[in-house]
């Protein structure tokens, strides 16, 4: 069997692509924004904030959790979600380094 196309890229590049895909839907962006304002949140709280059905919100939460952007802990009959700060620190570091590389370049383009 041949190599996957992702095998041709670094682990860091694949990780950033996975995180970017997770941010690739406006509902997931809205969930992340909501979680950034709250210390922690259960799915029902998020459903109340978004114009989406509970199963849809749960699917988006699953995608965010699989990407490592959020964490969830079981509390009674519900799951409490919060942003994974370590992952967000890596995202911020990546884009900060990317941006500073552009500023150092400062060439006229196109």
N, C-alpha and C positions, 0 to 999 in steps of 0.2 A: 504494500500500500504506500502511496506517495505521501510526501510531507504536506501538512496543512499549510494554507497560505499564511496563517499567523505564525508559523514556525520561522518565517523569514525575518521576523521583527524581534526586537528586544522584549524582555519581560516587562520593562517599564512602558514601552510603547503599547503592548497588549493590555496592560493594566489601565492605562489612561483611556484607551479605546473602550474598554468595558465600562469604565466610570462615565465616559461621555455618552455612551449608549443609554445608560441608566438615566441620565439627565435629558435624554432625547424625546421626552414626552411632556407636554405642558402640565399634565396632572401630577407627574412625579416632581416637577419643579415646584408646583404649588404645595405638595406634601412636604418637600424639603423646607420651603419657606415657612410653612406652618410649624414644623418641628423646631425650626431655629428660634421661633418666638416662644415656644413652650419648653419647659424643662423636660417633660415627657408626655406622652399622649397615647391613648388607646384608640383602636381603629374607629370606634363609634364617634369619638371627638373629631376625627379627621373627616368622617362621612358627613358630619353636621356642617363642616366648613366647605365642602366641595359639592358641585352639582352632579355627583356620581353615585351609583348604587354601591352598597356595601361590598358585594363580590368584586366589583371593578376596583374599588379602593384596595381591597385585600390583595388583588393581583398586582397592583402597582407597588404596594408595600413589599410584596415578595420579590419583585424585581430589584427594588432598592436594597433590600436585605441581601440578596444574592450577590449584588455588586459590592457589598461591604460598606455602603454609605450610611446604613442605619443598623441599629441593634434592636433586638426585641427580647423582653423577658416576660415570663408568664406570671401574672398576678391574679390569682383566683381563677375566674372563668375567662379572663381576657389577656391579651398580650399588650404590654406597654412598650411603645417604641420611642427611641431617641436617636439623634444623629451620632454616628461613630466619629468622634473628634479626631482620632488618629488618622482615619482615612481622609477626612476633610483637610487636615494639616498637610498630607501628602499632595492632595489636589492643589491646595494653595501654593505649596512649594514649587510644584511643577510649573504652574502658570506664572509664578513670580520669576522663576529662572528663564522661562520662555520669553517673557516680556522684557527682562533685562538684556537678554541676548539680542532682541530686536532693537533696543535703544542703543546698544553698543555699535550695532551695524550702521544705523542712520544713513543708509544710502538712498539716493533718489531711485525710485522704482517706478517703472511703467510711466 
